[in-house]
Amino acid sequence: MGSSSSTSSNRKGCDLASSFDNFFKNFKVESKILSQETITLIQSRLKEGDLQRAVSAISDALRDIDNAPLSIAVTGESGTGKSSFINALRGLKHEEEGAAPTGELETTFERTKYEHKKFPNVTLWDLPGIGTTNFRPQEYLEKMKFGEYDFFIIISSTRFKINDAHLAKAIRKMKKNFYFVRSKVDSDLYNLQRSKPNTFNKDEILQRIRNDCVTQLQNAKVRDPQVFLVSNLELSDYDFQSLETALLRDLPAHKRHIFMQYLPNVTDATIDQKRDSLRQKVWLEALKAGASATIPFMGLISDNDVEKLEETLTLYRSYFGLDDASLETMAKDFNVSLEKLKANLSSPHLLSVEKDDESLGEKLLRYVEKFCSVSGGLIATGLYFRKIFYLQNYFLETVVSDAKVLFKKEEIFKDLVGSGQTYPLHNVGNENGKSEAASS
């Protein structure tokens, strides 16, 4: 009897290990929310059929992901756009409550803390530029409590100065990561296009700015400097996506999830990365349940299940900026009613079923059929996930689809625009995601 049970456990563990391996190898390094060490540990426990220890390892990993603190230092001289960059990362407009004050001269030698109400584990720190203090780089970092930060972003709106280079070298000695951000490139392009319209070449100018910054830093003995060109008004433009990828790649794996959810939806790629991060987390939770017991995925959805699903849907909508408060702000930007905005989306209505509409169970059956056809038929491998797993994925895909619809702002209202009614979409980005200055 014991031998039969052990054989069954080993077989189930091998099935789970195979599915685990197939799932996680599909993600790029910068998207993985588990370290290779943790992946190897969980996989080996599953292969051994030691499901109890596998569940324990998955639980530990999920706890680390949920509780990971992230602390980001942003430094640069006064007037370089530090505050604007911090607001952009937090998804705030300059006049919104809690936004970092912009357009002010540096008047303090103290660091300033900025938190996000949705993500209390993430903290942005505005550090005074080293040139505004009398500290040497090493002393500056000690005064600014360098040990607390996961990485440093050094910002300049013109040329990086010798102080920036000295600071970078000191940060490197302390084995922390740093990134050079050249801000306000949209203003540079706008001014050059107006002053030299006949010879203006956007790509050549951007490359010249990048090369100039790299040369300055190399002359100051900074090894292999990476410089990212950004516009604080339109994060979707220029090098922000490359900066985002570099930050994620260099972060410890368990901190990637919270940083990914923290970032505003500035590109389709960002939305996809958020989805992939959440998909891994859902998978881990389902794997934990699947390793604990074999539970057929079909069955009645209990009241308790619905309550959990409501919480999950609310969380996903919040992560992707589709919660009611965010939609209300967006409706004002679009100059349409909240009801009209919601009518163009699916996620706010997922748990409310009209009389003539198909039930959630019917929608789920269609989704499971599609899901299994593209994922190789997980059920056939012996990996029995709860019905909740499929519902969470269904909710996630629906929310992601809505986020992409909103990202392509004007498409939502093309029927209204076609009828002669217009909306001030320029306030939130034009068709190509360009700032007004950069696209004029």
N, C-alpha and C positions, 0 to 999 in steps of 0.2 A: 504493500500500500504506500509506504513511505517512498520507495523507489519510483513508483508511478507518479507520485506527486512531485518528486524532485525532477523527473524527466519532463513533466508538463511545464514546470516552472522554468527549466532551462530552455525549452523550446519557445516558450512565450518571451523569455528574456532575449533570445536571439532574434526573434521577430521584431521586438521593440528596438533592439540595438541597430538592426538593419534599417528600420524606418527612421530612426534618429540620425544615422549617418547620412542617409539619402536626403533628409530634410535640410540639415545644416550645411552640407557642402554646396548648396545652391546660393549661399549668401557671400558677398564680398567681405573682405576682412573688416573694412570700415563700418559695415552694417551689422556684424555679429555682436550679440549682446552677451555671449559667453566666451571666455578665454579658451584657447586650444587646450590648456591644461584641464579645465573643467569639463570640456567636451569629451576628452579622452577618459577622464575619471568616470563620468556617467556611463559612457559607452562600455567601458570594461566591466562595470558593475552589472550592467544589463546582460552582457555576453556570459558572465559567470552565472547568471540566473539568480544573483543576489538582489532581488527586487526591493527588499527592505532598505538596504544601504543605497540602492539607486534612488529610491524615493527620498531618502535623507539628503543625498547630494543635490537633487533637484530642488528640494525645499531650501537648502542653504543658498543655492544660486539665486532663486527667486527672491529670497530675503535680502541678499546683497544688492540685487537690481532695484528693488523697491525702496531701499533705505540709503542708496548711494548719494552722498553729498557732492556737490560740484561747485567749485569756487573759481571764478574767472577774474583776472586782473587786467584792466585796460589803462594804459598809461601813454602819455604824450604831452607835448607842450600845450599851453593855453591857445585856443583858437584852431586847433587841428581837427576838431570834429569829434572829440571823445564822447561828449554827452549825446550827440546825435547818433553816434554808432551804438552806444548803450541803449538808447531808446529804440533804435531799429531792431536790435537783437531781442528786445523785450516785446516787440510788436506794438509799441506805443507811439502815438503822435506827440509832438512837442508840447501841445497844450493840454494833454490828458492829465488827469490826476495821477500823481506819483511819478511823472516823467522827470528825467534829469534836466535841470535848467540849462538852456543853451544860450549861446551868444554872450556869456559872461566871462570876464577876465578871471584868471586863477587868483583866488584870494586866500586859499588855505593850504597848509602843508600837511593836512590830515587826509586820510583816505575816506571816501564816501561809499556807503553800502547801499545797494539797490536789490530789492527782492521782487519776486513775481508772486502774485496772490494765488495763482494756480499751481505754482511749483515752488513750494517753500524750501525745498532742498537745494535749489540753484541760487547762487548769490553772485552778482556782478559788483566788482569794486572799481571805482574811479580813483586812480592814484594820481597825485599831483605830478606834473612833469619833473624829471630829475633836474632840468635846467632851472626850475623855479625854487629849488632848495640849494643849500650849501653842502649837501652830503656827497661823499664819494659813492660810486656805484655800490660797493659792498655794504657801506653804512646805510645807504638809501634802502636797499633791499631788506636789511635787518629792521629798520624803522617801520617799513611798510609790511612787516611780517610775511616775508616771501614764502615761508614754509606752508602757509595756509592755501596757496593757490595751486590749481591743477595746471594752469598755463597762463602765459602773459601775452597780451596783444599790444604791440608798440605802434602807435598811430602818428603819422605825419601828413600834413596837407600840402607840403612842398617838398623840400629835400630833407632826408634824414640827417640829423646833426651828429657831431662826434659824441655827444652825450648819449644819444640813442644807441650808438655802436658800443660804447663802453658798458652801458646797461645790459645789452644783449650778451656780451662776453661774460659779464658777471653772472647772469642768469644761467648761461651754459655751464659755467664752472660748478654751479649748485645743482646741476643735472635736472633742470626744469626746461620745459618746452616754451618757445617764444615764437611769435609770428609778426612780421612787419606788414602793416596795412597802410597803403597810400590812399587817403580819403579824398573826396571832392573832385574826382576825375571827371565827373559830369560837368562841373563848372569850368574846368580847363577846356574840355571839348567845346562847350558852348561859346566860350570867349574866343577860342581860336577859329571856330567856324565863322563867327561874325567878323573877326578882324582879317582873316585870310580865306574868304569863301572859295576862291578859284583854285587854291592849292591844298585845300583841306582834305585830309585823308585820315579817317578815324582810326583804322587799324594801325597805320604807321605811327600816329601820335601816341597811341596807347603803348605800343612796343617801345617807343623812344622814352616814355615816362618810366616804364618798367626797367629798361636797361640802365637808365640814368640812376635810379634808386639802387640797383644792384651794384653798379660801379662805385657809387659813394660808399656803400657799406663794405665792399671788398677792399677799397683803399684804406678803410679804417680797420682792416684786419679781421672782419667778420667772415668766418668760413661758410661757404655755400648758403648765402642768405636767400630766403624765399620771400618775395614781395607780392602781395595781393592788392590789386587795384579795386576799389569799391566806391559805390555811391551810397551815402547814407539815406538818400531819398528813395532810391530804388535798389534794394538789395538783390533783386533778381538779375541785375545787369553785371557785366564785367566779370571779376574773379571771385565773387562771393561763393559760388558753388564749389570752386576749387579750394577755397579757404575752409569751407564747411567739411569737405571730404578729408582735408589734411588734419583738421582738429579731431574728427571722429577716428581717424586711423591711429592717431597718437594717444588718444585717451585709453585708459584701462577699459577692457570690454564691458565690465558691469556698470560703467558710468555713461556708456553711449546711449542707452535707452532714455534716460532722463534728459540728456542734452538734446537728443533728437526730438522728443516731444516738446521741449522748451522753445525750439526755433519756430519762428512764424512761417506760414506757408508761402514762401517767396518764389518757389519754382515747382514745376511738376515733379522734378527729381526729389525735392525735399519731401513732398507729400508721399512719394513712393518709399522713401527711406523711413518715414514715420510708420507707414503701413507695414514694412518688412520688420521693423523693430517690434511692433505690437504683435505681428503674426508669430514671431518666435516666442514671445511671452505666452500667448494663448496656447501654442504647441506644448511648451514646457508644463503648463498647468494641466493640459489634457494628458500628457505623457505620465505625469505624476498620478493622475486618476487611473489611467490605463494600466500602470504598473501595480497599483494597489489592488485592483480587482478587475475582472472581466465584466463590463457592463454594456449590454446592447445599447446602441445609440438611439434606437427608436423607443417610443413609449409616450405616455401622456405627459404633457408639460404641466407641472404642478404650480400652485400659486407661489410657492417658495422660489421655484425656478424663474417665474415671471418677474418676481421682485429683484432677483439677482441680475436678470437680463436688463431690466430698467436701469439698474445702477451701471452696468457695463455700457449700455448705449449712451447714457448721460456722460460717462467718462470719455468715450470715444469722441462724442460731439465736442466736448470741451477741448480735448487734445488738438482737434483739427479746426478750432475756431468756429464751430457750428452750434455752440450752446446758445440759448435764447438771448442772453445779454450781448454776445458778440453779433448775433444776427440783427438785433435791434440797432446796434451802432452801424452795421453795414447797410441796413435799410435806409437810414438817414443819409449815408454817403451816396447811395443810389437814388435818393429822393423818391422812394417808393414805400408802400406800406409794408409792415412786417408780414402781414398775411400774404401779400403778393409774392414776397421773397420766399416764404416757406412753401408756397404753392408750386414753386419751381424746383423744390428739393424733395428727396424721398425719406431721408433719415428722421425728420421730425414726426413722421407719420407711421413709422415701422410697427409700433405696438398698438396702433389704433386701426381696427379693421372695419371697413364699411360693410353694409349688408350684402352688397352685390360683389364685393371684392373677395379674392381667394383668402383663405385663412392663413395664419402664420405657419401652421403645419404644412399646408400645401406649398407655400413658398419655400419652406425648408426642404421639402422632398425634391423640388426642382433643383435647388441649390446643391444638395448633397449629390445628386446624380451628376451634375456638372463638375463639382469639386472632385469626386472620385475618378471621373473620366480623365481629368488633367493631372491628377496627382498619383496615378498608377494604381488606384483602387486600394486605399489603405486598409479597408475592412478585410479584404481578401488575404492580407499578410498576417492576419491575426491580431492586428492592432485595433482594439475596440475602444473608440473614444465615446465619451458621453455625447448625447444630443446637444448639450450646451456648447461643445467645441464647434460644432457646425453652425450653430446659431451665432456664436461670437464672431466667427469668420464671415458669416453672412452680413452681420451688422457692420463689421469693419469694412468690408468691400463697399457696402452702401454708403457709409460715411465718406470713404475715400473718393468715391464717384462724385458725391456732392461737393467735396472740397475742390475737386478739379473743375467742376462746373462753375463754382464761385471764382476760382482763379482766372477763368476765361470770362471775366465779368460781363462784357457786353453781350455774350452769346445768350445769357439768361433772358435778356430783354429784347432780343432781335425782333420778336413779334410786335412788341410795343414800339420799338424804333421804326419798324417798317410801316406802322400805322401813322407815323408823323409825330409821335410823342418822343421827346428826347430827355436824356438824363445826364447829369454832370459827371460822367465816368472819368473825366480827366483828373478829378480829385483823388482818385485811387489808382491811377496808372492807365496809360493808353493801351491800344491793342497789342503793341509789341513789348509792353512792360517797361517802356522808357520813361525817364523823368522828363518833365517839360523842357528843362535846360538842355538835356542831352539830345532831344529829338527835334529841337527847333531848327 
